[in-house]
Amino acid sequence: MVNVFGAARPHHAYFFANRRANCMKVLVHDGIGVWLAARRLNSGKFVWPRDVGGTLTLTAQQLDVLVLGLPWQRLGDAGVITLL
């Protein structure tokens, strides 16, 4: 993993989604080792960013919304998701 993604940093999480975007895996480096968690949506897709050249930093609220499968990019003030 380190050779492919660079040096894994302690207390960081690395998110991956499959092509259909209905399954997400998270690798978390806790300072001692790496943990793997997976989440699959029964219906719908995770709202995944497109063409991110490098790393993307999310707020705690954005992460919560992403894991639920909601459009985290539209998260506005007071945790309200805005419609376009």
Phi and psi in degrees as a GROMACS rama.xvg file:
@    title "Ramachandran Plot"
@    xaxis  label "Phi"
@    yaxis  label "Psi"
@TYPE xy
-63.7727  -38.7774  VAL-2
-64.8648  -31.5995  ASN-3
-85.5113  -45.2826  VAL-4
-103.843  2.47837  PHE-5
89.4924  -174.061  GLY-6
-69.1602  121.557  ALA-7
-69.2965  126.862  ALA-8
-96.5684  134.632  ARG-9
-59.4117  144.03  PRO-10
64.6904  32.9892  HIS-11
-124.822  155.485  HIS-12
-120.169  144.887  ALA-13
-123.286  121.403  TYR-14
-106.14  141.474  PHE-15
-138.239  146.473  PHE-16
-128.735  153.646  ALA-17
-80.238  175.636  ASN-18
-61.5124  -36.871  ARG-19
-77.465  -10.2184  ARG-20
61.1829  24.8838  ALA-21
-102.961  -1.01486  ASN-22
-133.508  134.061  CYS-23
-127.415  138.73  MET-24
-120.491  144.754  LYS-25
-127.671  126.022  VAL-26
-103.581  126.069  LEU-27
-120.312  125.898  VAL-28
-94.9584  113.428  HIS-29
-93.4007  8.97915  ASP-30
98.2997  -22.1026  GLY-31
-112.969  -44.1712  ILE-32
-153.15  -170.124  GLY-33
-114.443  134.213  VAL-34
-110.006  146.33  TRP-35
-119.533  131.391  LEU-36
-130.212  149.125  ALA-37
-134.056  148.119  ALA-38
-141.088  132.283  ARG-39
-121.537  134.072  ARG-40
-89.0747  134.388  LEU-41
-71.2419  -32.7812  ASN-42
-143.457  150.222  SER-43
84.7199  -172.394  GLY-44
-136.79  155.553  LYS-45
-72.7849  139.972  PHE-46
-82.7635  103.945  VAL-47
-107.102  138.883  TRP-48
-66.9436  148.591  PRO-49
-105.933  143.302  ARG-50
49.9899  52.0203  ASP-51
-86.5707  116.125  VAL-52
-90.0462  78.2552  GLY-53
124.772  -137.98  GLY-54
-100.473  158.024  THR-55
-130.089  129.835  LEU-56
-104.109  129.347  THR-57
-112.878  149.442  LEU-58
-76.6047  168.609  THR-59
-61.1677  -39.4211  ALA-60
-65.7096  -42.7053  GLN-61
-62.8139  -39.3715  GLN-62
-63.5246  -44.2383  LEU-63
-58.1846  -42.7588  ASP-64
-70.0284  -40.7511  VAL-65
-59.2828  -46.7789  LEU-66
-64.0546  -28.9625  VAL-67
-78.0644  -12.3602  LEU-68
88.6731  17.9682  GLY-69
-98.029  163.329  LEU-70
-73.4742  90.9149  PRO-71
-66.9754  -23.6504  TRP-72
-68.7634  -20.9787  GLN-73
-97.8025  11.9234  ARG-74
-71.7713  120.6  LEU-75
-107.485  -158.903  GLY-76
-61.6562  145.859  ASP-77
61.9884  21.7236  ALA-78
74.4546  19.9725  GLY-79
-94.314  132.439  VAL-80
-87.0454  125.087  ILE-81
-94.0038  148.406  THR-82
-100.119  148.299  LEU-83
